[in-house]
Amino acid sequence: MTPPAYIGRLAPTPTGLLHAGHAATFRTVHERARAAGGRLILRIEDIDPLRCKPEFASACLEDLTWLGITWDEGPVRQSERRTVFLDAWTRLRAGGFIYPSPHSRRDVELAAQAPHEEEPVFPVEWRQPATESLPWKTPAGVNWRFRVPDGEAISFHDGRVGAVELVAGRDFGDFVVWRRDDVPAYELAVVADDIAMSITEVVRGEDLLVSTARQLLLYRALGATPPKFYHGPLLRDTAGRRLAKRDAALSLRALREAGLTPEAVLDSFGSAPHVAENPRI
């Protein structure tokens, strides 16, 4: 049987300027797609109307072009794809996989006995029965959570990390798929779009390994075959902290204004070393 043609995606979120860590990840996305003779879709993940700004989306396109990273389709904007996400929510609700939850992320953090970098495990005693979803015809007004199969090991092979296994209910709990402000959550939006776009490989940072386990449950609930995954190492500063959009000194815009060429940026950061230094210092 002939394997499906390679389809990858560049998926920036326009909540700030792209930084050197993004350059590393997007270069890997680009190289893997081109090496496979495949296609790349540029998807602007601007689903959050409060945090995503048009000026950052425009800057992203400019920065990617400056880096020499090309795509074959797009840009496709998630803010224009609400019907895709509503269809996924409807199917999850009909299947009894999700339920309305009055509890916020802050509630979960306060209930946790110890702080976590990621969202703490949702308390099982707060879980609602599937019948609670029956009166709801639209998702607006409440958080919607996916009910994880407690104790099940979610295993997958990552193209760089290798074998990964995370246990539902221990490493992650019931997670939000739709927010009370009527915005689809990241987990649902990316899975619904990756299915709709027939994505065959997802390339992103290793900070999203837990998200992959969650998303595999969504693929299964929606009756879809998941793509392959490749999680690259994170770019970190000299203090060991991963780069974030608040690190303006390492934004691609700042590096370009400092006189660096795209080749210099990609040579310095593009192979995703674990530690990065500001080339202006």
C-alpha positions in Angstrom: 0.0 0.0 0.0 1.4 3.4 -1.0 2.0 5.6 2.0 0.3 9.0 2.0 2.2 11.9 0.6 4.0 14.0 3.2 2.0 17.0 4.3 3.5 19.2 7.1 2.5 22.5 8.6 4.1 25.7 9.9 1.9 26.8 12.7 3.0 30.0 14.4 0.8 31.7 17.0 0.8 35.5 16.6 0.9 36.5 20.3 4.3 38.1 19.9 7.4 38.4 17.6 9.1 35.2 16.5 12.4 34.5 18.3 15.4 32.3 17.6 13.8 29.2 19.0 11.0 29.5 16.4 13.7 29.8 13.7 15.1 26.5 14.9 11.7 24.8 14.9 10.5 26.2 11.6 13.8 25.3 9.9 13.3 21.7 11.0 9.7 21.7 9.8 10.9 23.1 6.4 13.8 20.7 6.0 11.8 17.6 6.9 9.1 18.5 4.4 11.5 19.2 1.6 13.6 16.1 2.3 10.4 14.0 2.0 9.4 15.7 -1.2 6.2 16.9 0.6 4.1 19.9 0.9 3.9 22.6 3.7 0.8 24.4 4.8 1.2 27.7 6.6 -1.4 27.9 9.4 -1.7 31.0 11.5 -3.0 29.8 14.9 -4.8 33.0 15.8 -7.7 31.4 17.5 -7.4 33.5 20.7 -8.9 36.9 19.9 -7.5 38.5 23.1 -3.9 37.5 22.7 -3.4 37.2 19.0 -2.7 40.4 17.1 -2.8 41.1 13.3 0.5 43.0 13.5 2.2 39.9 14.9 0.7 37.7 12.1 2.1 40.1 9.5 5.5 40.2 11.2 5.5 36.4 11.3 5.0 36.2 7.5 7.8 38.7 7.0 10.2 36.9 9.3 9.6 33.5 7.7 10.2 35.0 4.3 13.3 36.7 5.5 14.6 33.3 6.8 14.0 31.7 3.4 11.3 29.4 4.7 8.7 28.7 2.1 5.3 27.0 2.1 3.0 25.6 -0.6 -0.4 26.6 0.8 -1.7 29.4 3.0 -1.7 31.3 5.1 -4.7 29.6 6.5 -6.1 31.4 9.6 -7.7 29.4 12.4 -9.8 32.4 13.3 -11.7 31.7 10.0 -12.3 28.0 10.7 -14.8 28.0 13.5 -17.1 25.5 11.7 -14.3 22.9 11.7 -13.9 23.2 15.4 -17.6 23.3 16.2 -18.0 20.1 14.2 -15.3 18.4 16.3 -17.0 19.6 19.5 -20.4 18.3 18.4 -18.9 14.9 17.6 -17.1 14.7 20.9 -20.2 15.7 22.8 -22.4 13.2 20.9 -19.9 10.5 21.7 -19.9 11.2 25.5 -16.2 12.1 25.5 -16.5 15.6 26.9 -18.5 17.3 29.7 -19.2 20.9 30.8 -17.0 22.0 33.8 -17.4 25.0 36.0 -13.8 24.8 37.1 -11.1 27.1 35.8 -7.4 26.4 35.4 -6.9 28.6 38.5 -9.3 26.3 40.5 -7.1 23.3 39.5 -3.9 25.1 40.4 -5.3 26.0 43.9 -6.5 22.4 44.4 -3.1 20.9 43.6 -0.9 20.0 46.5 2.3 20.9 44.8 3.0 23.5 42.0 3.5 22.2 38.4 5.0 23.9 35.4 2.2 22.6 33.3 -1.4 22.4 34.3 -1.8 20.1 37.4 -3.9 17.0 37.1 -7.6 17.7 37.2 -9.2 16.3 40.3 -11.3 13.2 39.5 -13.9 14.2 42.1 -14.7 17.3 39.9 -15.5 15.2 36.9 -19.1 15.4 35.5 -21.1 12.6 34.0 -21.6 12.5 30.3 -25.3 13.2 30.8 -24.5 16.7 31.9 -23.7 17.6 28.3 -27.1 16.6 26.9 -28.9 20.0 27.4 -26.1 21.9 25.7 -26.5 22.7 22.0 -23.5 25.1 21.8 -20.3 25.2 23.8 -20.5 28.8 24.9 -20.5 29.8 28.6 -18.6 27.0 30.3 -15.4 25.1 30.0 -15.6 21.8 28.3 -13.2 19.0 29.4 -12.2 15.7 27.8 -12.6 12.7 30.1 -9.3 10.8 30.0 -9.2 7.0 30.5 -7.6 6.9 34.0 -4.7 4.4 34.2 -4.3 3.9 30.4 -0.8 4.2 29.1 -0.7 6.4 26.0 2.3 5.4 24.0 3.8 6.7 20.8 7.1 6.8 18.9 8.6 10.2 18.4 10.9 10.8 15.5 13.6 12.3 17.7 12.8 11.4 21.3 12.0 7.8 20.6 9.5 5.8 22.7 7.2 8.0 24.9 4.7 6.7 27.4 2.4 8.8 29.5 -0.3 7.6 31.8 -3.8 9.2 31.7 -4.9 10.3 35.2 -1.3 10.4 36.5 0.7 12.5 34.0 -2.3 14.5 32.8 -5.9 14.7 33.7 -9.2 15.8 32.1 -8.2 18.7 29.8 -10.1 21.7 28.3 -11.2 21.4 24.7 -13.4 24.5 24.7 -13.2 27.6 26.8 -16.0 29.4 28.6 -15.4 32.5 26.5 -16.5 30.4 23.5 -13.0 29.9 22.1 -11.8 26.4 21.2 -8.8 25.3 23.2 -5.4 24.5 21.6 -5.7 20.7 21.9 -9.0 20.6 20.0 -8.2 23.2 17.4 -4.9 21.7 16.3 -6.3 18.2 16.1 -9.4 19.2 14.2 -7.2 21.2 11.7 -4.6 18.6 11.3 -7.3 16.0 10.5 -9.0 18.4 8.0 -5.7 19.2 6.4 -4.5 15.6 6.2 -1.3 16.4 8.1 1.1 13.4 8.1 3.8 14.7 10.4 3.7 17.3 13.2 7.0 18.9 14.0 7.3 21.0 17.1 9.1 21.5 20.4 9.6 18.8 23.0 7.6 20.9 25.6 4.5 19.6 23.8 5.0 15.9 24.5 2.2 15.8 27.0 0.0 17.6 24.6 0.7 14.9 22.1 -0.6 12.2 24.5 -3.8 14.3 25.0 -4.2 14.8 21.3 -3.9 11.1 20.6 -7.0 10.6 22.7 -8.8 13.2 20.6 -7.7 11.5 17.4 -9.1 8.2 18.7 -12.4 9.8 19.9 -12.8 11.4 16.4 -12.1 8.2 14.6 -9.0 9.6 12.8 -5.5 8.2 12.2 -2.9 10.4 14.0 0.1 11.8 12.1 3.7 11.0 13.0 5.4 13.3 15.5 8.8 14.9 15.7 9.6 16.9 18.9 12.8 19.0 18.6 14.9 20.2 21.5 14.1 23.6 23.0 16.4 26.5 22.6 17.5 27.9 26.0 19.3 30.9 27.3 22.5 30.8 29.3 20.5 30.5 32.5 18.8 27.3 31.2 15.5 28.9 30.6 13.7 28.2 27.4 13.3 31.1 25.1 9.9 32.8 25.1 8.3 35.7 23.1 9.0 38.0 26.0 12.8 37.6 25.2 12.7 40.6 22.8 16.5 40.6 22.6 16.4 37.3 20.7 13.4 38.1 18.5 14.1 37.6 14.8 13.2 41.2 14.2 15.9 42.4 16.7 18.5 40.0 15.3 17.8 41.3 11.8 18.0 44.9 13.0 21.3 44.0 14.6 22.7 43.2 11.2 22.6 39.4 11.2 21.8 37.6 8.0 19.3 34.8 7.8 22.2 32.4 7.3 23.9 33.7 10.4 20.7 33.2 12.5 20.1 29.7 11.2 23.7 28.7 11.6 23.7 30.0 15.1 20.3 28.7 16.2 18.8 26.7 13.5 20.1 23.3 14.5 18.4 23.8 17.9 21.2 23.8 20.4 20.2 23.6 24.1 21.8 26.9 25.0 21.8 30.1 23.1 23.5 33.4 23.6 22.5 36.8 22.3 24.8 37.4 19.4 24.7 41.2 20.0 26.6 40.7 23.3 
